[in-house]
Amino acid sequence: MVIIAFYNLKGGVGKTASAVTFAYLAAANGLKTLVWDLDPQV
């Protein structure tokens, strides 16, 4: 199992966009993929 996480305390740095892009690429290559966005967006 490989786990990739994106973390940064500063807002607006593209964490969600990066995570979704990596997940899409992994899934497109046949890997089982789970995206779990824990950013509260407050």
Buried (B, 14 or more C-beta within 10 A) or exposed (E): EEEEEBEEEEEEEEBEEEBEEBBEEBEEEEEEEEEEEEEEEE
